[in-house]
Amino acid sequence: MVINHAGHHDRVEVFTFQEDSLTLLHVNSILSPKRNYMNDLVMTSNRTFYITEYGEMRDNPLLEMLLMLSYCDILYYNGSEFRSVAHGLRMANGINVSPDHRYLYVAELGRKQLKSYRIKDTELEHVEDLFLDTLLDNRD
């Protein structure tokens, strides 16, 4: 899965890997008019994922960034719809899960910290914030 920023609304593009030809085959696009600016995602299965999203100012994300507004969400996609599982983050960026899928980690660029959550079913329980005094970007 990858995030596609083309067009007025972001979408998640779903692919399968074709081992025989070493190519990607596009399966479908996941689009929601309610989703403004998707930033990063981490898959939890071949149909589900968590995603970070800048929130309110799609037409002026630079203003949201400069004002350091806490409009960002962590969303969960269950295979058919998105829902917010954490709100009020300041520039939520990179996202990943622990190898055992018990914890979710989010880089919060605006507060220079790494947020940790315990995953309970699909809900998130905040565990701790680790202040790193650096601008955290995506997990690459």
C-alpha positions as CSV (number, residue, x, y, z in Angstrom):
1,M,0.0,0.0,0.0
2,V,1.1,3.5,-0.8
3,I,-0.4,7.0,-0.3
4,N,-1.2,8.9,-3.5
5,H,-1.3,12.7,-3.2
6,A,-2.6,13.2,-6.7
7,G,-5.9,15.1,-7.1
8,H,-8.1,16.9,-4.6
9,H,-8.3,14.0,-2.1
10,D,-5.5,11.7,-1.1
11,R,-6.0,8.0,-1.5
12,V,-4.3,4.7,-0.6
13,E,-3.3,2.6,-3.6
14,V,-3.3,-1.2,-2.9
15,F,-1.0,-3.5,-4.9
16,T,0.0,-7.1,-5.0
17,F,3.5,-8.3,-5.8
18,Q,3.8,-10.5,-8.8
19,E,6.7,-12.7,-8.0
20,D,7.1,-14.3,-11.4
21,S,7.5,-10.9,-13.2
22,L,8.8,-8.9,-10.2
23,T,6.2,-6.3,-10.7
24,L,3.3,-4.7,-8.8
25,L,-0.3,-5.2,-9.8
26,H,-2.7,-2.4,-8.8
27,V,-5.7,-3.9,-7.0
28,N,-7.7,-0.9,-6.0
29,S,-7.8,2.6,-4.5
30,I,-9.1,3.5,-1.1
31,L,-10.6,6.9,-1.1
32,S,-12.7,8.8,1.3
33,P,-13.9,12.4,0.8
34,K,-13.6,13.0,4.5
35,R,-9.8,12.3,4.5
36,N,-7.9,15.4,3.8
37,Y,-4.2,14.8,3.8
38,M,-2.8,11.4,4.5
39,N,0.8,11.3,5.5
40,D,2.1,7.8,6.3
41,L,0.6,4.4,6.9
42,V,1.5,1.0,8.4
43,M,-0.4,-2.2,7.3
44,T,-1.8,-4.5,9.9
45,S,-3.1,-7.0,7.4
46,N,-3.6,-7.1,3.6
47,R,-6.9,-5.1,4.1
48,T,-6.3,-3.0,7.3
49,F,-3.9,-0.2,8.4
50,Y,-3.3,2.7,10.6
51,I,-2.5,6.0,9.0
52,T,-1.4,9.5,10.1
53,E,-3.3,12.4,8.7
54,Y,-2.9,16.2,8.8
55,G,-6.4,17.4,9.5
56,E,-8.2,20.6,8.9
57,M,-6.4,22.8,6.4
58,R,-6.0,20.9,3.1
59,D,-6.0,24.1,1.2
60,N,-3.2,25.5,3.3
61,P,-1.2,22.8,5.0
62,L,1.8,25.2,5.3
63,L,-0.2,27.5,7.6
64,E,-1.2,24.5,9.8
65,M,2.5,23.6,9.9
66,L,3.7,27.1,10.7
67,L,1.1,27.6,13.4
68,M,1.9,24.1,14.9
69,L,-1.8,23.4,15.2
70,S,-2.9,20.1,16.9
71,Y,-5.2,19.0,14.1
72,C,-3.7,15.7,13.3
73,D,-5.3,12.3,13.7
74,I,-4.3,8.6,13.7
75,L,-6.9,6.7,11.8
76,Y,-7.7,3.1,11.5
77,Y,-9.0,1.5,8.3
78,N,-10.9,-1.7,8.9
79,G,-11.2,-2.8,5.3
80,S,-14.4,-0.7,4.6
81,E,-14.2,2.6,6.6
82,F,-11.8,5.0,8.4
83,R,-12.2,6.0,12.0
84,S,-10.1,8.2,14.3
85,V,-8.3,6.3,17.1
86,A,-6.3,9.3,18.3
87,H,-6.8,13.0,17.9
88,G,-5.0,16.3,18.7
89,L,-1.5,15.4,17.5
90,R,0.8,18.2,16.3
91,M,2.0,17.2,12.8
92,A,1.8,13.4,13.1
93,N,4.2,12.0,10.7
94,G,5.9,8.5,10.5
95,I,4.0,5.5,11.9
96,N,5.0,1.9,12.5
97,V,4.1,-1.1,14.7
98,S,6.2,-3.3,16.8
99,P,7.2,-6.7,15.4
100,D,4.6,-8.4,17.7
101,H,1.9,-5.9,16.6
102,R,1.2,-5.0,20.3
103,Y,2.5,-1.4,20.1
104,L,2.1,1.5,17.6
105,Y,4.7,4.3,17.3
106,V,4.1,7.7,15.8
107,A,6.6,10.5,15.1
108,E,5.0,13.7,16.2
109,L,7.1,16.3,14.4
110,G,5.5,19.3,16.0
111,R,6.3,18.3,19.5
112,K,9.7,16.6,18.6
113,Q,8.6,13.3,20.2
114,L,7.9,9.7,19.5
115,K,4.5,8.7,20.8
116,S,3.9,5.1,21.9
117,Y,0.5,3.4,22.0
118,R,-0.6,-0.1,23.1
119,I,-2.9,-1.7,20.6
120,K,-6.0,-3.2,22.2
121,D,-8.1,-4.8,19.5
122,T,-7.9,-1.9,17.1
123,E,-8.1,0.9,19.7
124,L,-5.0,2.8,21.0
125,E,-4.1,3.3,24.6
126,H,-1.4,5.9,25.1
127,V,1.7,4.6,26.8
128,E,4.3,7.3,26.7
129,D,5.9,10.2,24.8
130,L,9.7,10.2,24.3
131,F,11.0,13.7,23.8
132,L,13.9,13.6,21.3
133,D,14.5,17.3,20.6
134,T,14.6,16.7,16.8
135,L,12.2,16.9,14.0
136,L,11.1,13.4,13.4
137,D,10.1,12.5,9.8
138,N,8.7,9.3,8.3
139,R,10.2,6.0,9.3
140,D,12.5,5.5,6.3
